[in-house]
Amino acid sequence: MSEEIKYNRRRFLGGAALTLAAATLPVSAKGATPLKQRSKNATNNFITVGSENSKSIDLYYEDLGAGQPVVLIHGWPLNGASWEKQTAALLAAGRRVITYDRRGFGSSSKPSTGYDYDTFAADLNALLTTLDLQKVDLVGFSMGTGEVKVDLVGFSMGTGEVTRYIGKYGSARVRKAVLIGTLGPYLVKTADNPEGVEASVFEGIKAAIKADRPAFLLDFLHNFYNYDVTAGKLVSERVVDANWNVAVQASAIGTLKCVDSWVEDFRKDILRNDVPTLIIHGDADRILPPDATSRRQAKMIKNVTFVELPGGPHGVLWTHADQVNNELLSFLK
């Protein structure tokens, strides 16, 4: 490893690489929930969602801007700061933007348990209820005087939170949903799911993480961005370095245990989705190929808008940020 790369990895330690610089608005700004109306569980940008032995389990969140709220749910193995380019666009459009770090990642607590989608959905529910968001638009990536309306956006692993949340808690709080690089209905190949992937693939991923987590994460990020194709054009080496530093500081236990959550069955949850939903997926995604994920899921949702980004890798939040932002802002009007 070159001295330059070593230097840059040290330089970005602490998850500072993708931090968004944004001015803090007064809590009395239009569209913001007054602090006195929020639960006492939310203090100093942390929400308590449980405990393990003598310590609480706390989620770190950021709540910026004013206006119509949108909740952004990040993918594995990054944190809420991975929404840097979307946060900037949404704030510029006059939106209130809420991001949070999943348990085990970023600045949130790193417990030894709770790395399954029932728990992740419960954590999301705790965030929504603690901030008193009555109606939300959820935006998830890969793995909200009167009624407040919020948008929920999930990317990659974060799409599982959106899907399981609706399946478990219903859509009473949800106005719209956005799934970017979605996990799809069910990833494992079974008799009733022939389009899935052999279970041995996920065992191989876990074995690789156990053997050399830092090396695995770097290889993962190269495939995340299709780096052999996009390097120097759509993504820089410094972005990969920054992502690696965030990923390697996540809980080693959580990083491994999350793999088991990827193979959970979301088919029944998807059938409960009765809100307008936008699905965005890169057609060159190597992490979650669209044939096994988004193309199948789009057929199962009644009110869906499906957008494929030509040449898009899994990490479209960065490589195709302008296109993603345009689709987001148009859909979330």
N, C-alpha and C positions, 0 to 999 in steps of 0.2 A: 504494500500500500504506500502511495507517495506521501511525502511530508505535507504536501498541499492538501490532500484529502484528509489526512489526520487532523490537520489544523482546522479545516472547515467543520469536521464532525465535532471537535471539541467546542468550536465557536457556537454551534447551534444547540449545544446541550441545554436541557431545561425546557425543550419544546418551544423555544422562542422563534424558530425559523418561520413558521407560518402565522405568527401572531398578527392580527389586524389592528392597525392604529385607527381608532375612532373616538370622537369626543363623547364624553358622557353627558347625556341630556338630563335635565331635572326630572324627578319622578312625577312631577305634576304636569309634564308635557302631555298634549292631547294624545289620547290613545293608550297611554301608559297606565298601568294599575298602580294607584297610590301605595306606597310602601306600607302604610298603616293597615291597609286592607289585606296584605299578604300574610301567609302563615308564619308563625314564629320559627317554623322549621327551616325557613330560608334566611340565612344570615351570611354576610360576607361572601356572597356568590357561591354558597354551598347549600344543598338541600339534603337532609338526612333521610335515607330510605331504608335503614335497618341497622343492625349491629352484628359484630362478631367478637365474642369474648368481651374484653374490656373497652373496645373501641367502636365508635359509630361508623357506619358506611355512608359516605357523603358523595354526592355528585356535584362536580364543579359546573357552573353554567355562566353564560354571559347573556345579558338582556340589554340590547342597544336600540336606540332610535325610538320613534313614536309612529303611531298610525296602525294600520291593519297588521296584526302580528303573524309571523311565520316561524315555525319551529324546524330547525335543520338537524338531522340525525346522521352522524358520520359513519364511515365504513371502517372495517378492520384493516390494518392495525394502527390507525391514526387517531386523531382527536378532533374536537370541534373546530380547531383552527384550520382544518383542511378545507373549510368552506370559505376561505379568504376571498376569492374572487366573486362568489355568489353573495356573500355578506355585503361587500362594497356596492354591488349593483342594486341589491334590495334596499339598502339604506339610502342610496341616491334616488331611488324611486319613491321614497317616503314611507318605507315599511318599518315596523318594529321587528327586529330579528333576534331570535333566541336560539343559541347553540348550547350544547352540553357535552361533556365527556362521558362516555359509557363507563360503567364500573370497570376497574382494572386498567383504564387507559387515561392518558393525559394527566390532568391534575386531580381526577377523582380518586376515591379510596381504591385500594387494591386488595380486596378480600380474597379468600381461598375458595369461596363458593358463589353461586348465583349466576353462572355463565350459561344460562339457557334462556330461551325466548319468553317463557312465562315470566321469569324474573325481570328480563329486560323490559317487557311490556309493563310490568308493575312499576318499574323505575320511571318509565315514561309517564305513566298515570300519576305518579307522585309529583313529578314536575308540573304537569298540567293542573293538578288540583292545588298544589302549593302556591302556584302563581295565579290561581283563580281564573284560569282560561276556560270559558264556558263552551266555546265552539272553535275548532282548530282546523287549519290546513296543514297536513303533515307532509313533510318532504324528507324522504329517506334515501340514503345512498348505500348500494351493494349488500351488506350487514351491518290558544290561545290564549260613565252614566249608562247602564244598559248591558246588553250582551256583548262580550268581547269575542270577535271572530279572529281565528288564528289559522295560518297555513302550516301544515306539517310536511316537511320534505326529508326523505331518507335516501341515502346513497349506499349501494352495495349491501353490507351486513345491516346497515340502518333500515333497509327496506323491510327486513324481517320484523323489526320493531313496529313499523307502520302496519304491516299486515296482521301480525299477532295482536296488536293493540285493538284494531277494529274487530278481529275475531273474538277477542275475550271481553272487551268492554263496550262493543258496539260503536255506532257512529254518531251518537248524540252530541259529542263534543267536536266532531270533525266536519269541516266545511268542504275541504278538498284534500286530495292526497296526491303526492308526487313520488314516483319510484325511479331512481336513477341507477342503472347497473344492477337490476333486481336479482335476488336469489332465485326467483321463480317459484313454481308450485311445490316441487319436491325434487331434490337433486339426486337421490339414490335410485339406482336401477332395481326394480322389483317386478314381480309378475304383473302387477297392475300399473306399473310405471316404467315401461320398456325404454322410454326416452332418457332415463336417468343415467348416472355415472356409476360404475362399479364401486361398491363400498370400500374395496381395497385401495382405491385412490386416496381416500381420506385417511386411511390408516398409514399410508405412505407419507402423507403430509405431516401427520403427527410424529412419525418416526424421524423425519427430517428436522422438525422443530426441536425435538428432544436431543438430537445429535449435535446440532449447531444452530441455535436460534438466530444469532446475528447474520450468519451466512445465508440461511434460508430466507430471512427477511429481505436481504439485498437482492437475491435472485427473484423473489416475489415482486419487488418493486420494479425491477427491469421488465417483467412480464405485465405488471400493472399498467405501465406506460408504453408497452411495445417499444422499448428503448432502442432496440436495434434499428427501428424504422424512424422513430420520432426524435432521437437525440440531436440536439443542436438546432432543431426546427420547431418542435412544439413543446419540448421540455429540456431543461438544462441539467447538467450533472449536479449542480448545486441544489436543485429541487429534490432530486433523488437523495442526495446527502441529508438534506433537511428532514425529509420523510423518514429516512432510516433512523436518524437520531430520535425522532418522536416514537417510532415503532419499537426500537430496542429498549427504550425506557419504560414501556408498558409492562404490566405484570407478566412475568414468565408463566405463571400458573394460568392467568386469564387468557393469554395469547394461545396457549395450548388447548385449554378447555373450550374455547369458542369454536374450535373445529367441529366438535360434536354437535353444536347448535346449528351448523350449516346444513346438517342432514335431517333436520326436523321437517315434518310434513305440514305444509301450509295450505293444502288444498281446501280443507273445510273453512279455514280462516278467510281465504279469498272469496268464497261464496257469500260471505257476510258483508262484503264490501259493496255498499250501495251509494257511495259518494262519487262525484266526478273525479276521475283519476288520470293523471298523465304519466306515461312510462317513457323514459328516455334511455336509449342503449346504443353503445357503439357497435357497429356491425363487425368490427375486428377485435372484439373483446376476447382476450385469451384466458381471463380469470373465470368469467361466467359467460360462456358463449351464448348468443341470443337464441339459437335453436333449442337449447335445453332450458332456457329461463324465460326471457321477456316475451318471445313470440308465443310461447305456450300460455303465459300468464295473461297476456292481452286478450286472448280468446275467452278467458274465464270471467272477465269483468264486464258488466253491462255497459257502463258509461265510461268508456276509455278513449283516450287519445294516445296513439302509439307513434313515437318518433324515433327513427334509427338515424344515427350520425355516420355517414360514410367514412370509413377509415378510422373510426373512433376506437381507441383502446378502452380498457376498463377505467382508467383515470381521466375521464372526459371533463371532470370538474376543472382541471387545469389545462389540458391540451385543447379542449374545445369549449373553453369558458364562454366565449361570446355567444356561440350557438345555444349552449345550455341556458345562459342567462336570458336570452331572447325568448326561448320557449317558456321558461319559468315565469317571466314577467307577463307574457301574453296570457298564459293559462291562469295565473293567480289574480287576475283583475277582478 
